[in-house]
Amino acid sequence: MKNQLDFKSLAIGFLSAALLIMGFSFKNSTPGQGGRFQSEVGENGVIVLDTETGAYIINTDMTNSGWRKGDFQTTYKLSKDNLVK
């Protein structure tokens, strides 16, 4: 039994394989973005930020009982309300 491969079958096979490889190689995240949570440690304390929701926790006195929660929407609104007009 002799198997022959014609050009049409070969082209369909290569295109199918290329489409399958391209489909698996796409990612939803942008490169270099980092993770969802980012932290910063400085002289004044620690802050952990959730980059998707804008929520954060902050500790300025470096004790386990000093953690406070917040979010950027509320902080922005409060600071905007406190501006001198």
C-alpha positions as CSV (number, residue, x, y, z in Angstrom):
1,M,0.0,0.0,0.0
2,K,1.5,3.3,-1.1
3,N,0.5,6.5,0.6
4,Q,0.7,9.7,-1.3
5,L,0.4,13.2,0.1
6,D,-0.9,15.8,-2.3
7,F,-0.2,19.6,-1.9
8,K,-3.7,20.4,-0.7
9,S,-3.6,18.0,2.2
10,L,-0.1,19.1,3.2
11,A,-1.2,22.8,3.2
12,I,-4.2,22.1,5.3
13,G,-2.1,20.2,7.8
14,F,0.5,23.0,8.1
15,L,-2.2,25.7,8.4
16,S,-4.1,23.7,11.0
17,A,-0.9,23.1,13.1
18,A,0.0,26.8,12.8
19,L,-3.5,27.9,13.9
20,L,-3.4,25.5,16.9
21,I,0.1,26.8,18.0
22,M,-1.0,30.4,17.7
23,G,-4.2,29.8,19.6
24,F,-2.3,28.3,22.6
25,S,0.4,31.0,22.6
26,F,-1.8,34.0,23.3
27,K,-1.9,35.4,26.8
28,N,-4.5,37.6,28.5
29,S,-2.0,39.8,30.5
30,T,0.3,42.4,29.2
31,P,4.0,41.8,29.5
32,G,5.9,43.6,32.3
33,Q,2.7,44.4,34.3
34,G,3.7,42.3,37.3
35,G,1.3,40.6,39.6
36,R,-2.0,41.6,41.0
37,F,-0.6,42.6,44.4
38,Q,2.4,45.0,44.7
39,S,4.1,46.0,47.9
40,E,6.5,48.8,48.9
41,V,8.6,49.0,52.0
42,G,10.0,52.3,53.1
43,E,11.2,54.2,56.1
44,N,7.6,55.1,57.1
45,G,6.1,51.7,56.8
46,V,4.7,49.1,54.4
47,I,1.9,49.3,51.8
48,V,0.3,46.4,49.9
49,L,-1.7,47.4,46.9
50,D,-4.3,45.4,44.9
51,T,-3.7,46.8,41.4
52,E,-7.1,45.5,40.0
53,T,-9.4,47.0,42.6
54,G,-7.4,49.9,44.1
55,A,-7.7,48.5,47.6
56,Y,-4.7,48.7,49.9
57,I,-3.5,47.9,53.4
58,I,-0.9,50.0,55.1
59,N,1.2,49.7,58.3
60,T,3.1,52.8,59.4
61,D,4.2,51.7,62.9
62,M,5.7,48.3,61.9
63,T,3.6,46.2,64.3
64,N,1.1,43.5,63.5
65,S,-1.7,45.4,65.1
66,G,-1.1,48.6,63.1
67,W,-2.6,47.5,59.7
68,R,-5.3,49.7,58.2
69,K,-7.4,49.0,55.1
70,G,-8.4,51.5,52.5
71,D,-9.2,52.1,48.8
72,F,-8.2,54.8,46.4
73,Q,-11.7,55.9,45.5
74,T,-12.5,56.7,49.1
75,T,-9.1,58.3,49.8
76,Y,-9.5,60.5,46.7
77,K,-13.0,61.5,47.6
78,L,-11.9,62.4,51.2
79,S,-8.9,64.4,50.0
80,K,-11.0,66.2,47.4
81,D,-13.6,67.1,50.1
82,N,-10.8,68.5,52.4
83,L,-9.4,70.9,49.8
84,V,-9.6,74.5,50.7
85,K,-11.8,76.4,48.2
